[in-house]
């Protein structure tokens, strides 16, 4: 039987990770061009809040995934599951949750690194117009979307795995050897 407390805790972790990712998307670093003279211009980036929010979302999602995998013994430890539809779905959902988790983590980590890179430096240019780069819009948003998908699929995985562990195949007596 699946643990309602575990499912609630994972839901709360995923909700926090989603909120942090959305906040990171809203607070992405922006820039402006500043000119001190005709020959000296540079990019000035505003404060770096989104990087911390993205890393926080990364860590909370990681904790959520680890919690589900430890509770389910990562599908690979423990007794073997009896062949059934629940076992097949559990295997499919296990693979799917890891794919969604990986994509979400890559979006969050790449967005945080890219956002942090541009906030640390002031680049000086000569007569050329500065090329100020910043994080593309939607990177943290994509991470947030995959956080939702990871949360849904990981909870379905846990419930399906619990059903597969509880499954008892019907007993078949086989062929009788006596005439009675």
FENGIVEN-V617725 format. One record per pair of residues at least 24 apart in sequence whose C-alpha atoms are under 10 Angstrom apart, sorted by the first residue. I is the first residue (numbers start at 1). J is the second residue. Records with the same first field share a line. If there is no record, write none. Layout:
I->J / J
This chain:
1->158 / 159 / 160 / 161 / 162 / 163 / 164 / 165 / 166
2->71 / 72 / 155 / 158 / 159 / 160 / 161 / 162 / 163 / 165 / 166
3->71 / 158 / 159 / 162
4->159
6->64 / 67 / 68 / 71 / 155 / 158
7->64 / 67 / 68 / 151 / 154 / 155 / 156 / 158 / 159
8->155
9->64 / 67 / 68
10->60 / 61 / 63 / 64 / 65 / 66 / 67 / 68 / 151 / 152 / 154 / 155
11->64 / 148 / 151 / 152 / 154 / 155
12->60 / 64 / 151
13->57 / 59 / 60 / 61 / 62 / 63 / 64 / 65 / 67 / 151
14->57 / 60 / 61 / 62 / 63 / 64 / 65 / 144 / 147 / 148 / 149 / 150 / 151 / 152
15->57 / 60 / 61 / 144 / 147 / 148 / 151
16->56 / 57 / 60 / 61
17->53 / 54 / 55 / 56 / 57 / 58 / 59 / 60 / 61 / 62 / 63 / 64 / 143 / 144 / 147 / 148 / 151
18->54 / 57 / 58 / 60 / 61 / 140 / 141 / 143 / 144 / 145 / 146 / 147 / 148 / 151
19->53 / 57 / 144 / 147
20->50 / 52 / 53 / 54 / 55 / 56 / 57 / 58 / 60 / 140 / 144
21->50 / 51 / 53 / 54 / 55 / 56 / 57 / 58 / 104 / 107 / 108 / 111 / 139 / 140 / 141 / 142 / 143 / 144 / 145 / 147
22->50 / 53 / 54 / 57 / 138 / 140 / 141 / 142 / 143 / 144 / 145
23->49 / 50 / 53 / 54 / 57 / 140 / 141 / 144
24->48 / 49 / 50 / 51 / 52 / 53 / 54 / 55 / 56 / 57 / 108 / 111 / 112 / 115 / 139 / 140 / 141 / 144
25->50 / 51 / 53 / 54 / 111 / 135 / 136 / 137 / 138 / 139 / 140 / 141 / 142 / 143 / 144
26->50 / 137 / 138 / 140 / 141
27->51 / 53
28->53 / 54 / 111 / 112 / 115 / 116 / 134 / 135 / 136 / 137 / 138 / 139 / 140
29->114 / 115 / 116 / 118 / 119 / 133 / 134 / 135 / 136
30->115 / 118 / 119 / 132 / 133 / 134 / 135
31->118 / 119 / 132 / 133 / 134
32->130 / 132
33->129 / 130 / 131 / 132
34->124 / 130
35->124 / 125
37->126
38->126 / 127
39->124 / 125 / 126 / 127 / 128 / 129
40->123 / 124 / 125 / 126 / 127 / 128 / 129 / 130
41->122 / 123 / 124 / 125 / 126 / 127 / 128 / 129 / 130
42->121 / 122 / 123 / 124 / 125 / 126 / 129 / 130 / 131 / 132
43->118 / 119 / 121 / 122 / 123 / 124 / 125 / 130 / 131 / 132 / 133
44->118 / 119 / 120 / 121 / 122 / 123 / 132
45->118 / 119 / 120 / 121 / 122 / 132 / 133 / 134
46->118 / 119 / 120
47->116 / 119 / 120
48->112 / 115 / 116 / 117 / 118 / 119 / 120
49->112 / 115 / 116 / 119
50->111 / 112 / 115 / 116 / 140
51->108 / 109 / 110 / 111 / 112 / 113 / 114 / 115 / 116 / 117 / 119
52->112 / 115 / 116
53->108 / 112 / 140
54->105 / 107 / 108 / 109 / 110 / 111 / 112 / 113 / 115 / 140 / 143 / 144
55->105 / 108 / 109 / 110 / 111 / 112 / 113
56->108 / 112
57->104 / 105 / 108 / 109 / 140 / 143 / 144 / 147
58->104 / 105 / 106 / 107 / 108 / 109 / 112 / 143 / 147
59->105 / 108 / 109
61->101 / 104 / 105 / 108 / 147 / 150 / 151
62->101 / 102 / 105
64->150 / 151 / 154
65->97 / 98 / 101 / 150 / 151 / 154 / 155
68->151 / 154 / 155 / 157 / 158
69->94 / 154 / 157 / 158
71->158
72->157 / 158 / 159 / 161 / 162
74->158
75->157 / 158 / 161
78->165
79->165
80->164 / 165
81->161 / 164 / 165 / 166 / 167 / 168
82->164 / 165 / 166 / 167 / 168 / 169
83->164 / 167 / 168 / 169
84->163 / 164 / 167 / 168 / 169
85->160 / 163 / 164 / 167
86->157 / 159 / 160 / 161 / 162 / 163 / 164 / 165 / 166 / 167
87->157 / 160 / 161 / 162 / 163 / 164 / 165 / 167
88->160 / 161 / 164
89->156 / 157 / 160 / 161 / 164
90->154 / 156 / 157 / 158 / 159 / 160 / 161 / 162 / 163 / 164
91->157 / 160 / 161
92->153 / 157
93->150 / 153 / 154 / 155 / 156 / 157 / 158 / 160 / 161
94->153 / 154 / 156 / 157 / 158 / 160 / 161
95->153 / 154 / 157
96->149 / 150 / 153 / 154 / 157
97->146 / 149 / 150 / 151 / 152 / 153 / 154 / 155 / 156 / 157
98->150 / 153 / 154
99->146 / 150
100->143 / 145 / 146 / 147 / 148 / 149 / 150 / 151 / 153 / 154
101->143 / 146 / 147 / 148 / 149 / 150 / 151 / 153 / 154
102->143 / 146 / 147 / 150
103->142 / 143 / 145 / 146 / 147 / 150
104->139 / 140 / 141 / 142 / 143 / 144 / 145 / 146 / 147 / 148 / 149 / 150
105->143 / 144 / 146 / 147
106->139 / 140 / 142 / 143
107->138 / 139 / 140 / 141 / 142 / 143 / 144 / 146
108->139 / 140 / 141 / 142 / 143 / 144 / 146 / 147
109->139 / 140 / 143
110->135 / 139 / 140 / 143
111->135 / 136 / 137 / 138 / 139 / 140 / 141 / 142 / 143
112->139 / 140
114->139
